[in-house]
Amino acid sequence: MSVSIGIVMDPIESIVPYKDTTLAMMLAAQHRGWTVHIIMQEDMYLHSGRVYAAQRAVKVYDDNDHWFDAEPTRDALLSEHDIILMRKDPPFNMDYIYTTYLLERAAAEGVLVSNRPSSLRDVNEKLYTAWFSEHCPTTLVTANSERLKQFVLEHEDAIVKPLDGMGGESIYRLTPNDPNINVVLEHMTLRNKRQIMAQRYIPEIVDGDKRVLVVNGKPVSHALARVPAQGETRGNLAAGGRGVPQPLNEHDRKLAETLGPHLVEKGLLFVGLDIIGTSLTEINVTSPTCVRELDAHVNAENGNPSGYQPGIADVYLDALQDQRDSIS
């Protein structure tokens, strides 16, 4: 039976093919004979209780110069698809939340949506770590600048960041002697009106901020350690970090296996854990990345065979197909 998959994503024209995880998922779907459609968040709409979208069928290629061909746009019900992937990057704003409501309505008509729309709303990528605080660095979430300052003074070295950021945006490292500590905290909290997060600085960041992918509750074999550029605190690739694939160590494997059942219960089948040293710092659920870097490394270890090689995206699609079959 042919499977139709719709993917809500950022403009396909603007992706960087060799490192785009969503493209890896599209290539995997196409390889197994599925029809692939791309959907823009702003092109979804609700009419008489049913959810539609202006969408394009695409053919994709593993080619950095020409990675897709698209058919003309057509309006269709989301329920025409068997599976929909929500792969829209943050910002996690009200438009994003409205989109999850529309996807939830489509799910009520029988479409399997991943990750689960209600969990995308509930699981803030920073705050959800509090449910596993025994694995996290000392953390404070507050809108109070003075309380944040006392946290920095107590721990002598701290990271502060917004609760809705991505790619290392607006992350600051503060120490008690920083002359800008007051202005940074005032700015980030909008003068004591917006909650932000402070975490004790973890020196092991120099060895990398490890991205551990958890697919259907199980960790993949390798992590991508994102090592900060010289003079940087942030390991994010978008902030200039260097990705270094490495086999998953025993601690990180056990941590991922501990969280796995909780993630599956929430319908979060594709998740990226961020781990520095032995500390869990974030649980990424919106559009986790690093698949292409990890697949390329494993393929190279195996002799770099030519042609399509099944990878992490295939494991994800296998899980989705099993779930889809169970509800059909």
C-alpha positions as CSV (number, residue, x, y, z in Angstrom):
1,M,0.0,0.0,0.0
2,S,1.3,3.4,-0.9
3,V,1.9,5.8,1.9
4,S,1.4,9.6,1.6
5,I,3.4,11.8,3.9
6,G,3.1,15.5,4.4
7,I,5.9,17.5,6.0
8,V,5.3,20.9,7.6
9,M,8.7,22.6,7.3
10,D,10.5,25.8,6.5
11,P,10.9,26.7,2.8
12,I,12.6,23.8,1.1
13,E,14.4,26.3,-1.2
14,S,16.3,27.7,1.8
15,I,17.6,24.5,3.5
16,V,21.3,23.5,3.5
17,P,20.9,20.0,1.9
18,Y,24.0,18.3,3.2
19,K,23.1,18.9,6.8
20,D,19.3,19.1,6.7
21,T,17.6,16.4,8.8
22,T,14.2,17.0,7.3
23,L,15.6,16.3,3.8
24,A,17.0,13.0,5.2
25,M,13.5,12.1,6.3
26,M,12.2,13.0,2.8
27,L,14.8,10.9,1.1
28,A,14.1,7.9,3.3
29,A,10.3,8.2,2.6
30,Q,10.9,8.5,-1.1
31,H,13.3,5.5,-1.1
32,R,10.5,3.3,0.3
33,G,8.1,4.5,-2.4
34,W,6.1,6.9,-0.3
35,T,4.7,10.1,-1.9
36,V,6.1,13.2,-0.3
37,H,4.4,16.6,0.1
38,I,5.7,19.8,1.6
39,I,3.5,22.2,3.6
40,M,4.2,25.7,4.8
41,Q,2.8,26.6,8.2
42,E,1.1,29.7,6.9
43,D,-0.6,27.7,4.1
44,M,-2.7,25.5,6.5
45,Y,-6.3,26.5,7.1
46,L,-9.5,25.3,8.8
47,H,-12.8,25.3,7.0
48,S,-16.0,23.9,8.4
49,G,-14.1,21.9,11.0
50,R,-11.7,20.3,8.6
51,V,-8.0,21.2,8.0
52,Y,-6.6,21.9,4.6
53,A,-3.3,23.1,3.2
54,A,-1.9,24.5,0.0
55,Q,0.8,21.9,-0.6
56,R,3.3,20.6,-3.2
57,A,4.2,17.1,-4.1
58,V,8.0,16.9,-4.4
59,K,10.7,14.6,-5.6
60,V,14.0,15.0,-3.6
61,Y,17.6,14.3,-4.4
62,D,20.8,13.9,-2.4
63,D,22.4,16.7,-4.4
64,N,23.7,19.9,-2.9
65,D,23.0,21.8,-6.1
66,H,19.6,20.4,-7.0
67,W,17.8,18.8,-4.1
68,F,14.2,18.9,-5.1
69,D,11.6,19.2,-7.9
70,A,8.1,20.3,-6.9
71,E,4.8,19.9,-8.6
72,P,2.3,22.8,-8.8
73,T,0.6,23.8,-5.5
74,R,-2.8,22.3,-4.8
75,D,-5.2,22.6,-1.9
76,A,-6.1,19.3,-0.2
77,L,-7.3,18.0,3.1
78,L,-4.5,17.0,5.5
79,S,-6.5,13.8,6.2
80,E,-5.5,12.7,2.6
81,H,-2.1,11.9,4.1
82,D,-1.3,8.9,6.2
83,I,1.5,10.6,8.2
84,I,2.4,14.2,8.8
85,L,5.7,15.3,10.2
86,M,5.8,18.6,12.1
87,R,9.3,19.9,11.2
88,K,8.9,23.6,11.4
89,D,11.8,25.3,13.1
90,P,11.1,27.7,16.0
91,P,10.4,30.5,16.9
92,F,7.9,28.7,19.1
93,N,5.3,31.5,19.0
94,M,1.6,31.8,18.9
95,D,1.5,31.0,15.2
96,Y,3.4,27.7,16.0
97,I,0.8,27.0,18.8
98,Y,-2.1,27.6,16.4
99,T,-0.5,25.2,13.9
100,T,-0.4,22.5,16.6
101,Y,-4.2,23.0,17.1
102,L,-4.8,22.5,13.3
103,L,-2.6,19.4,13.3
104,E,-4.4,18.1,16.3
105,R,-7.7,18.5,14.4
106,A,-6.2,16.6,11.5
107,A,-5.0,13.8,13.8
108,A,-8.6,13.5,15.0
109,E,-9.5,12.5,11.4
110,G,-7.1,9.7,11.5
111,V,-3.7,11.2,10.4
112,L,-0.7,10.2,12.4
113,V,1.1,13.4,13.3
114,S,4.6,13.3,14.7
115,N,5.8,14.6,17.0
116,R,2.3,14.7,18.8
117,P,0.9,18.2,18.5
118,S,-0.3,18.5,22.1
119,S,3.2,17.4,23.4
120,L,4.9,20.0,21.2
121,R,2.8,22.6,23.1
122,D,3.4,21.0,26.5
123,V,7.1,20.1,26.3
124,N,9.1,23.3,26.4
125,E,12.6,22.3,25.3
126,K,14.2,24.1,28.2
127,L,11.6,23.7,31.0
128,Y,10.9,20.0,30.5
129,T,14.3,19.2,31.9
130,A,12.8,20.0,35.3
131,W,10.9,16.6,35.1
132,F,14.3,15.0,35.2
133,S,16.1,17.5,37.5
134,E,18.3,14.8,39.0
135,H,20.2,14.6,35.7
136,C,20.5,18.4,35.2
137,P,22.9,21.1,36.4
138,T,21.6,23.4,39.1
139,T,18.9,25.5,37.4
140,L,16.8,28.5,38.1
141,V,13.8,29.8,36.1
142,T,12.5,33.2,37.1
143,A,11.7,36.7,35.8
144,N,13.3,38.4,38.8
145,S,16.6,40.0,37.8
146,E,17.9,40.2,41.4
147,R,17.2,36.5,42.0
148,L,19.1,35.7,38.8
149,K,22.0,37.9,39.9
150,Q,22.2,36.1,43.2
151,F,22.3,32.8,41.3
152,V,25.3,34.0,39.4
153,L,27.0,35.2,42.5
154,E,26.4,31.9,44.3
155,H,27.6,29.7,41.5
156,E,30.3,32.2,40.3
157,D,29.8,31.1,36.6
158,A,26.4,30.7,35.0
159,I,24.6,30.5,31.6
160,V,21.4,32.4,31.1
161,K,19.1,31.9,28.1
162,P,15.6,32.5,26.9
163,L,13.0,29.7,27.2
164,D,12.0,30.0,23.5
165,G,15.4,30.3,21.7
166,M,17.2,28.0,19.3
167,G,20.6,27.7,17.7
168,G,22.4,29.4,20.6
169,E,20.5,32.7,20.2
170,S,20.7,35.1,23.2
171,I,22.7,32.7,25.4
172,Y,25.0,34.6,27.8
173,R,27.7,33.4,30.2
174,L,27.8,35.6,33.3
175,T,30.2,35.8,36.2
176,P,30.0,38.0,39.3
177,N,32.5,40.5,38.0
178,D,30.9,41.0,34.6
179,P,30.2,44.7,34.2
180,N,27.2,44.0,32.0
181,I,25.4,41.6,34.4
182,N,22.6,44.0,35.3
183,V,21.9,45.2,31.8
184,V,21.9,41.6,30.4
185,L,19.5,40.4,33.0
186,E,17.2,43.5,32.7
187,H,17.2,43.1,28.9
188,M,16.5,39.3,28.9
189,T,13.7,39.5,31.5
190,L,12.2,42.6,29.9
191,R,12.7,44.3,33.3
192,N,11.4,41.5,35.5
193,K,8.4,40.5,33.3
194,R,9.7,37.5,31.3
195,Q,10.8,34.2,32.7
196,I,14.3,33.0,31.6
197,M,16.6,30.2,32.6
198,A,19.9,30.2,34.4
199,Q,22.1,27.1,34.7
200,R,25.3,26.5,36.5
201,Y,28.1,26.7,33.9
202,I,29.5,23.3,33.0
203,P,33.2,23.4,32.2
204,E,33.0,20.3,30.1
205,I,31.4,22.4,27.3
206,V,35.0,22.7,26.0
207,D,34.6,19.0,25.0
208,G,31.3,19.7,23.2
209,D,27.6,20.0,23.8
210,K,26.5,16.4,22.8
211,R,23.3,15.9,20.8
212,V,21.9,12.5,21.5
213,L,19.1,11.5,19.2
214,V,16.3,9.3,20.7
215,V,14.1,7.6,18.1
216,N,11.0,5.8,19.3
217,G,12.4,5.8,22.8
218,K,15.8,4.4,21.9
219,P,19.1,6.3,21.5
220,V,21.1,6.0,18.3
221,S,24.6,4.6,18.3
222,H,26.5,7.9,18.1
223,A,26.2,11.4,19.5
224,L,27.3,14.6,17.8
225,A,29.5,16.6,20.1
226,R,29.2,20.3,19.1
227,V,32.5,21.8,20.1
228,P,32.5,25.6,20.6
229,A,34.7,27.8,18.4
230,Q,37.7,29.4,20.1
231,G,36.6,32.1,22.4
232,E,33.0,30.9,22.3
233,T,30.8,29.4,25.0
234,R,28.1,28.1,22.7
235,G,28.6,24.8,20.9
236,N,25.6,25.2,18.6
237,L,26.4,24.6,15.0
238,A,24.5,27.7,14.1
239,A,26.8,29.7,16.4
240,G,30.0,28.4,14.8
241,G,30.4,25.1,16.7
242,R,32.2,22.2,15.1
243,G,30.3,18.8,15.0
244,V,32.4,15.8,16.1
245,P,30.6,12.5,15.9
246,Q,31.5,10.0,18.6
247,P,30.1,6.7,19.9
248,L,27.6,7.1,22.6
249,N,29.2,6.6,26.0
250,E,27.6,4.4,28.7
251,H,26.3,7.3,30.8
252,D,24.6,9.0,27.9
253,R,23.1,5.8,26.6
254,K,21.6,5.0,30.1
255,L,20.3,8.6,30.4
256,A,18.6,8.4,27.0
257,E,17.1,5.0,27.9
258,T,15.8,6.4,31.1
259,L,14.0,9.2,29.3
260,G,12.9,7.1,26.4
261,P,9.7,5.6,27.8
262,H,8.5,9.0,29.0
263,L,9.0,10.5,25.5
264,V,7.2,7.6,23.7
265,E,4.3,8.0,26.2
266,K,4.0,11.6,25.1
267,G,4.1,10.7,21.4
268,L,7.6,12.2,21.0
269,L,9.2,9.8,18.7
270,F,12.1,12.0,17.4
271,V,13.9,13.9,20.1
272,G,17.3,15.4,20.6
273,L,18.8,15.4,24.1
274,D,21.5,18.0,24.8
275,I,24.1,16.7,27.3
276,I,27.2,18.6,28.5
277,G,29.5,16.4,30.6
278,T,27.0,14.2,32.4
279,S,24.3,16.9,32.7
280,L,21.1,17.1,30.7
281,T,20.6,20.7,29.6
282,E,17.7,20.6,27.0
283,I,15.2,18.2,25.5
284,N,14.6,19.2,21.8
285,V,11.3,18.1,20.4
286,T,10.3,20.6,17.6
287,S,12.8,19.9,14.8
288,P,15.9,18.1,16.2
289,T,18.8,17.9,13.8
290,C,22.2,16.2,13.3
291,V,20.9,13.1,11.4
292,R,23.0,13.8,8.3
293,E,26.2,14.3,10.1
294,L,25.8,11.1,12.1
295,D,24.7,9.0,9.2
296,A,27.7,10.3,7.1
297,H,30.1,9.3,9.9
298,V,28.6,5.8,10.4
299,N,28.6,5.2,6.6
300,A,32.3,6.3,6.4
301,E,33.1,3.9,9.3
302,N,31.5,1.2,7.3
303,G,33.6,1.9,4.2
304,N,31.5,4.7,2.7
305,P,29.4,2.5,0.3
306,S,27.8,4.1,-2.7
307,G,24.1,4.6,-3.2
308,Y,21.3,5.1,-0.7
309,Q,22.2,3.7,2.8
310,P,19.4,3.3,5.4
311,G,20.0,5.5,8.4
312,I,18.4,7.2,11.4
313,A,15.5,8.6,9.4
314,D,14.6,5.1,8.3
315,V,14.4,4.0,12.0
316,Y,12.0,6.9,12.6
317,L,9.9,6.1,9.5
318,D,9.7,2.4,10.5
319,A,8.3,3.4,13.9
320,L,5.8,5.8,12.3
321,Q,4.7,3.1,9.8
322,D,4.2,0.6,12.7
323,Q,2.1,3.1,14.6
324,R,0.1,4.0,11.4
325,D,-0.6,0.3,10.7
326,S,-1.8,-0.2,14.3
327,I,-4.4,2.6,14.0
328,S,-5.6,1.8,10.5
